[in-house]
Amino acid sequence: METDPLNEVRSIRRKISEECNDNPNKVFEFYLKHQEESKRSGKYRFVNTPLEHVRAAPAPEQSDERER
């Protein structure tokens, strides 16, 4: 049976949120810290494009296993 990558990402995000006691501020701090660590590692390239130069694309349809 193949795993659905989207469901796997959602599962990981839920675990991170639970580790942060479902506190949005703590979740944001977690991702910010992870981003800074990734930048310092030099393994990834980050691009800083001003938002006014980014075209918004319509969001794809989303569903969540918990909502079913």
N, C-alpha and C positions, 0 to 999 in steps of 0.2 A: 504494500500500500504506500503510495507516494504521500509525502507530507506537503501540506499547502504552505508555501513560504510566508504568505500574508498572515495566516493563523499563527505561524511560529513567531513572527515579529510581534503580533499582538500579545501573545503569551509572555514573551520576554518583557514587553512594556508593562504588562500587568504586574509581573514579579517585581520590577523596579519600583513601580508605584507602591506596591505593598511594603517593600523594604523601606520606603520613605513615609510609611504610615498614611498613604493616600493624601499626603499634604502637597498641593500643587507647587508651593514655594520650594519645598525640599526636592521635589522631582526636578524642577527647573535648575536648582543648584547642582543636582547630580549630573544632569546633562551638560551644564556649563563646565563643571570640573572635568568631566570626561572629554569634552571638546578641547579644553586647554591642554590636557595631558596628551591628546592625539596630536595637537599642533607641535608641542615640544618634542615629541618623538621623531618628527621629521618624516614619518612613514606616509603621511597623507598630505595632500595639497589642498589648501582652503582658498576659496575665491571670495573676495568681498566686492559684490556688485551692489551699487545703490539700488534700493527698491524701485525708484522711479524709472530705472532702465530695464526692469524685469517685467515681461509680459505675463499676465495671469492667465493660466489655463483653467478650464472648468474642472472642478474636482470630480474624480471618478466616483461612481456609486460605491458606498461603503456599507458593509454589514458586519455585525459582530456576533460571534457565536453565543455570547451571553444574552443577546436580544431575542434569540430564537426560542 
